[in-house]
Amino acid sequence: MSEELSMIIEDAEETMRKAINHLEAELTRIRAGKANPTMLDGITVEYYGSPTPIAQVANISVLDVRTISIQPWEKNMLGPIEKAIMQANIGITPQNDGNQIRLFLPPLTEERRKELVKKSSAEGEQSKVAIRSIRRDAIEQVKKLQKDGLSEDAAKDGESSVQELTDKYIALVDKHLSVKEKEIMTV
């Protein structure tokens, strides 16, 4: 296999791996009925004039399966953190007791569980589309190499390698989705 062809395949695999990493990150944000500090990832609070992630201005801990505690390092941050959580619209109302903020996660209804499964399926579908797009780009590059003098057999081998990678990563997406669905649907 030529060096350019192996570079195309390596690039495709690396990009597909990034798509899987992105899917994993998105799936952790989908709440499965259990308290998880990553639910607050992406929520920023105004801290001395600049938007700062909550985890950088407070200690976030899980008290039990349905409760998250947020203990700010500065008491004057209680209000801004509470306001940021409300604006983030994560479906949880913060409880401020003057020292810390507690988030009590309500138990999930059957309807809400189905919505979360749909949401995770949509994330999975986005990942599959991204992986197929990577495959298309890689195969176009292989065909371009073939026009530039790569043998037809080598081009076919390259295309089949790209297809094998695609199948492998799409199966990985399906595996992640089935694990997440099982996690969401268990009461």
Summary of the structure (lengths in Angstrom):
residues: 187
radius of gyration: 22.4
end to end distance: 51.4
largest distance: 72.0
contacts: 543
relative contact order: 0.17
helix: 64%
strand: 15%
